[in-house]
Amino acid sequence: MRLAFMGSPGFAVPALARLIADGHDILCVYSQPPRPSGRGQHLRPTPVHEFAAAQGIEVRTPKSLKGVEAQEAFAALNLDLAVVVAYGLILPPPILAAPRLGCRKPGFRPC
């Protein structure tokens, strides 16, 4: 399946790792933008961002998904599914509707 993963905190990393291990085609990872951290207030990427980058997966860090440009970029991925684990941004209807099977949290089973 052609997937995008949307997540930020460390507890989302195992879900991404499992999707990779299961052989899914992860086209892109969306994560919160890097934030200042520590005494020097250096920008630090999220744990999901760091893990995805180490795996050679493209990481996108938009501040918002409300803009037409961000929504068109997401739709252009032609995804089957987007997996969402504590991403941290509200997903507007065009984002939710873009993947063929929608956006799902892990463990979701439709009725």
Stockholm file with secondary structure:
# STOCKHOLM 1.0

chainA/1-111         MRLAFMGSPGFAVPALARLIADGHDILCVYSQPPRPSGRGQHLRPTPVHEFAAAQGIEVRTPKSLKGVEAQEAFAALNLDLAVVVAYGLILPPPILAAPRLGCRKPGFRPC
#=GR chainA/1-111 SS CEEEEEECSGGGHHHHHHHHHTTCEEEEEECCCCEEETTTTEEECCHHHHHHHHTTCCEECCSCSCSHHHHHHHHTTCCSEEEEESCCSCCCHHHHHSSTTCEECTTCCCC
#=GC SS_cons         CEEEEEECSGGGHHHHHHHHHTTCEEEEEECCCCEEETTTTEEECCHHHHHHHHTTCCEECCSCSCSHHHHHHHHTTCCSEEEEESCCSCCCHHHHHSSTTCEECTTCCCC
//
